Amino acid sequence: MMISKKLAFALLLSAFAALPAHAISEHYRQQLERSGCTQVTESEGICDIHKTRGQNQAASEAKARAMATQTGAFDLTQFAHGLVGKDAAKSAEQLKAKGFRPSDETPYLFWSDKEQKSVQLVVDKHINTVSKVIIK
């Protein structure tokens, strides 16, 4: 009799374990999938499950830009592309003022230890203006 109780308990336990576990509803899962959110980002208020993935991504990028502006963070890409169309010598001086060192070997190539990036100014020699900026 003791064996049959143990057997019944084992069968009941294995049947219970075989049932699918649904931690979230199907509707909530679809909302997470559509919005690009995770349960964590949604619960922390970082992501809105009622918006699309694109809307959440745009909101996230806007928040990042706002934070960079508030903290005074340096946006190298924006700064460097702002040099296009400007005088090459003045652009070089602006890069130096931001902490970039000019290369000894290549004209208009600058390196920043802080940013760990190089900026190459492509200069139109006929009019001495920056025509393109390459960031590596």
Residue pairs with C-beta under 8 A, 6 or more apart in sequence:
24 32
24 39
28 49
31 37
31 49
31 50
32 38
32 39
32 42
32 49
34 49
34 52
34 53
35 42
35 47
35 48
35 49
35 50
35 51
35 52
35 53
35 56
36 47
36 52
36 53
36 56
36 57
37 46
37 47
37 48
37 49
37 56
38 47
41 47
42 48
42 49
46 60
47 56
47 60
48 55
48 56
48 59
51 59
67 73
68 75
74 98
74 115
76 112
76 115
76 117
76 119
76 135
77 135
79 98
80 119
80 133
80 135
81 133
83 91
83 94
83 95
83 121
83 130
83 133
84 130
84 131
84 132
84 133
85 129
85 130
85 131
86 129
86 130
87 128
87 129
87 130
88 108
88 121
88 123
88 128
88 129
88 130
89 128
91 121
91 130
92 102
92 108
92 110
92 121
95 102
95 110
95 119
95 121
96 102
96 110
98 112
99 112
99 113
99 114
99 115
100 110
100 111
100 112
100 119
101 110
101 111
101 112
101 113
102 108
102 109
102 110
103 109
103 110
103 111
106 120
107 123
108 120
108 121
108 122
108 123
109 118
109 119
109 120
109 121
110 118
110 119
110 120
110 121
111 117
111 118
111 119
112 118
112 119
117 135
117 136
118 135
118 136
119 133
119 134
119 135
120 133
120 134
120 135
120 136
121 130
121 132
121 133
122 130
122 131
122 132
122 133
122 134
123 129
123 130
123 131
124 130
124 131
